């Protein structure tokens, strides 16, 4: 895969989120990271109006298409909405190794537990940014070929809820890190459990 990560930021994503992702992902993967903007109305065809959610696979396809236009590499879509795939009520993200693309959905990452989605009970900025980074690291791990990890603290563990995301670390376990490095990823020790802080 290419040596550059393009963050495709859809309209409504906070600047603080983008700054945090650029800084951390550049550090984690030792690669250039750039941001391109995407219009919010480009998501219109992906919306399931009856559910009030985006079809995640449709958004992923859109992001992969934008990756092709922006000179290859890997694309990470960042979307300030909620999404689902068939068989699941919601997803926090989706990825495709074949398309070299991933997408994360931010709406649920802001919410506190136990309150209805969007009820206004939001977490601190620090917790929100941590959740966003974890989801980005998780989905990019899939782009690089990683599967879900049985280690409950590893960032590659599947999240059934935002509480699961909070329990994970912003780091890959030793086993997942070794697989990434075997795939040619220049992963910083800071993003490996038991590595240097």
Secondary structure, 3 states (H helix, E strand, C coil): CCCEEEEEEECCCCHHHHHHHHHHHHHHHCCEEEEEEECHHHHHHHEECCCCEEEHHHHHHHHHHHHHHCCCCEEEEEECCCEECCCCCCECEEEECCCCEEEEECHHHHECCCCCCCCCCECCHHHHHHHHHHHHHHHHHHHCCCCCCCCCCCCCCCCCCHHHHHHCCCCECHHHHHHHHHCCCCCCHHHECCCCC
